[in-house]
């Protein structure tokens, strides 16, 4: 026969087990409804950057936003829909307007006014790409009249570089693909963005090189629509798990993401 203490202990453990079994799915279901209210996680991506989406030789897509979106959809138990845009600024606008649920992008103060961010996923250096036989060999050669610096329209580079280079001309490009063509037409002399994207561009431009040093860093984080801040603890745990398990390293390797460093907790 059980003692009173044993009966109480047994009942407490049973109750705890029932709460665990019932409460966890309910919480997970609530998080899924919050992050993917339509039942599908809509992930915003743009081609040409391993921080978003690139394709390998076999045509298989990889990328930070692409793969982390897939991992989160699995964790939430929801379907996934990849929504393509030309550039990241368009994705941020779509998230702000509630048309997209998730992406990974540079967590700038300006963007934080439009969307909500998780803890940092990783940091990446910002740099410059010059074509083959360029007379520009170092950063000190850039800020001169007549030098045309290409940037992605609506990007952090477009907002930041005019204050750093007052003599050179900033020339917006609609996309990375368009920027590569602009080099060929002599419309730009160099291109400024994050180094992972610059490495992707240089692979398509024989003789091109990335200048030594950097002009800053981007702190990549998960972006979700405003009003979903209750899900940030889940997103922060998700990021920490991806970092500590090695999954993030594997994603970077598969995407060929170069120029990244480990993020520091902010």
C-alpha positions in Angstrom: 0.0 0.0 0.0 1.3 3.5 -0.9 1.9 6.0 1.8 0.2 9.4 1.6 3.5 11.0 0.5 3.8 8.4 -2.3 0.3 9.0 -3.5 0.8 12.8 -3.6 4.1 12.4 -5.4 2.7 10.0 -7.9 -0.3 12.4 -8.6 2.0 15.4 -8.9 4.2 13.6 -11.4 1.2 12.4 -13.4 -0.3 15.9 -13.5 3.1 17.3 -14.6 3.4 14.8 -17.4 -0.1 15.5 -18.6 0.6 19.3 -18.7 3.8 18.6 -20.6 2.1 16.4 -23.1 -0.9 18.8 -23.7 0.8 22.2 -23.1 3.8 21.8 -25.4 1.8 21.1 -28.6 -0.6 23.9 -27.7 2.3 26.3 -27.3 4.0 25.2 -30.5 0.6 25.5 -32.3 0.3 29.0 -30.9 3.8 30.0 -32.1 3.0 28.5 -35.6 -0.2 30.6 -35.8 1.7 33.7 -34.8 4.7 33.3 -37.2 2.7 31.7 -40.1 -0.9 32.7 -39.6 -1.9 31.5 -43.0 -0.6 28.0 -42.2 2.3 28.5 -44.6 5.5 30.2 -43.7 6.1 32.7 -46.5 9.9 33.2 -46.9 11.1 36.3 -48.8 14.2 35.6 -50.9 16.2 37.3 -53.7 18.6 35.5 -56.0 22.3 36.2 -56.3 23.4 36.4 -52.7 24.2 33.5 -50.4 22.7 35.5 -47.5 19.4 35.0 -49.3 19.4 32.4 -52.2 21.8 31.0 -54.7 21.8 27.8 -56.8 24.5 25.2 -57.0 25.9 23.6 -60.2 23.0 21.1 -60.0 20.4 23.8 -59.8 19.6 23.2 -56.2 18.9 26.3 -54.1 20.8 27.2 -51.0 21.2 30.3 -48.8 20.9 31.7 -45.4 17.3 33.0 -45.7 16.3 30.0 -47.9 17.6 27.3 -45.6 16.8 28.9 -42.2 13.3 29.5 -43.5 13.0 25.8 -44.3 14.4 24.8 -40.9 11.9 27.0 -39.1 9.0 25.7 -41.1 9.9 22.2 -40.1 10.2 23.3 -36.4 6.7 24.9 -36.6 5.2 22.0 -38.5 3.9 24.2 -41.3 4.2 24.4 -45.1 6.7 26.8 -46.8 6.3 29.2 -49.7 9.4 30.9 -51.1 8.4 34.4 -52.5 11.0 35.9 -54.8 11.9 39.5 -55.1 14.6 41.5 -57.0 16.3 42.9 -53.9 16.2 42.8 -50.2 14.6 46.3 -49.8 11.5 44.9 -51.6 11.3 42.0 -49.1 11.5 44.3 -46.1 8.6 46.3 -47.6 6.6 43.1 -48.1 7.2 42.0 -44.5 6.1 45.4 -43.3 2.9 45.1 -45.4 2.2 41.6 -44.0 2.8 39.9 -47.4 5.8 37.9 -46.2 6.4 36.2 -42.8 10.2 35.7 -42.7 13.6 36.6 -44.2 17.1 37.1 -43.0 18.7 40.6 -43.6 20.9 43.3 -42.1 19.3 44.5 -38.9 19.7 48.2 -39.3 18.0 50.8 -37.0 16.1 52.0 -40.1 14.8 48.5 -40.9 14.0 48.0 -37.2 11.3 50.7 -37.6 9.7 48.6 -40.3 10.1 45.0 -39.0 11.0 43.1 -35.9 14.4 41.3 -35.6 15.7 38.2 -33.7 19.1 38.1 -32.1 22.0 38.2 -34.6 22.5 35.2 -36.8 25.9 36.1 -38.0 28.0 39.1 -39.0 29.4 39.8 -42.5 32.0 42.3 -43.7 31.1 45.1 -46.2 33.5 45.7 -49.0 34.2 46.8 -52.6 34.5 44.8 -55.8 36.5 46.2 -58.8 36.7 44.6 -62.3 39.9 43.3 -64.0 42.5 45.9 -64.7 40.9 48.5 -62.6 43.0 51.5 -61.6 41.4 51.3 -58.2 43.7 49.2 -56.0 42.8 50.3 -52.5 40.1 52.1 -50.6 42.0 55.3 -50.7 41.7 55.5 -54.5 37.9 55.6 -54.4 36.8 59.0 -53.2 37.7 61.0 -56.3 35.6 63.0 -58.8 34.4 60.8 -61.7 34.6 57.5 -59.7 31.2 55.7 -59.9 30.3 53.4 -57.0 27.5 51.0 -57.7 25.1 50.0 -55.0 21.9 48.1 -54.8 18.9 50.3 -54.9 17.3 50.7 -51.5 20.2 49.1 -49.7 22.2 50.0 -46.6 25.1 50.9 -49.0 23.0 53.5 -50.8 22.1 55.2 -47.6 25.5 55.0 -46.0 28.1 55.6 -48.6 27.3 59.2 -49.6 28.5 60.3 -46.2 31.7 58.3 -46.5 32.6 59.3 -50.1 31.7 62.9 -50.9 33.6 63.2 -54.1 32.7 59.9 -55.8 29.2 59.3 -57.4 26.8 56.7 -56.0 25.0 54.9 -58.8 22.0 52.7 -57.8 21.5 49.3 -59.6 18.2 47.5 -59.7 19.8 44.2 -58.7 23.2 42.4 -58.5 22.6 40.9 -61.9 22.0 44.3 -63.4 25.2 45.6 -61.6 27.4 43.0 -63.4 26.1 44.2 -66.7 26.7 47.8 -65.7 30.4 47.0 -65.2 30.5 45.9 -68.8 28.9 49.1 -70.0 31.2 51.3 -68.0 28.3 52.6 -65.9 30.1 51.8 -62.6 33.8 51.5 -61.6 33.3 49.4 -58.5 30.5 47.9 -56.4 29.8 48.1 -52.7 27.8 45.6 -50.7 28.4 42.7 -48.3 31.4 40.4 -49.1 29.4 37.2 -49.6 27.6 38.9 -52.5 30.8 40.4 -53.8 32.4 36.9 -53.9 29.4 35.6 -55.9 29.8 38.5 -58.3 33.5 38.0 -58.7 33.0 34.4 -59.7 31.1 35.7 -62.7 33.7 38.4 -63.6 37.1 37.0 -64.5 39.9 39.0 -63.1 37.7 40.9 -60.7 38.9 41.3 -57.1 37.6 42.4 -53.7 39.6 45.2 -52.1 41.4 44.6 -48.8 39.7 45.7 -45.7 36.1 46.6 -45.1 33.9 49.7 -44.6 31.7 48.2 -41.9 29.7 45.1 -41.1 26.2 43.8 -41.4 24.5 42.0 -38.5 22.2 39.5 -40.1 19.1 38.6 -38.2 15.7 37.1 -38.8 13.1 39.7 -39.7 9.3 39.2 -39.1 6.4 41.6 -39.3 5.7 44.0 -36.4 3.1 42.7 -34.0 4.7 39.3 -33.7 7.2 40.1 -31.0 5.7 37.4 -28.7 7.4 34.9 -31.0 10.9 36.5 -30.6 11.9 34.1 -27.7 11.2 31.2 -30.0 13.2 32.8 -32.8 16.1 33.5 -30.5 16.1 29.9 -29.3 15.9 28.8 -32.9 18.9 30.9 -33.8 20.9 29.7 -30.8 20.2 26.1 -31.7 21.2 26.6 -35.3 24.5 28.2 -34.2 25.4 25.7 -31.5 24.4 22.5 -33.4 26.6 23.3 -36.4 23.6 23.6 -38.7 24.4 27.2 -39.4 28.0 26.3 -40.4 26.6 23.7 -42.8 24.2 26.2 -44.3 27.0 28.7 -44.9 29.2 26.0 -46.5 26.4 24.7 -48.8 25.6 28.3 -49.9 29.3 29.1 -50.5 28.9 32.0 -48.1 32.3 33.7 -47.6 33.2 36.8 -45.6 31.1 35.9 -42.5 32.1 36.0 -38.9 30.4 34.7 -35.7 27.7 37.0 -34.4 27.9 38.4 -30.9 24.8 38.4 -28.7 23.4 42.0 -28.5 
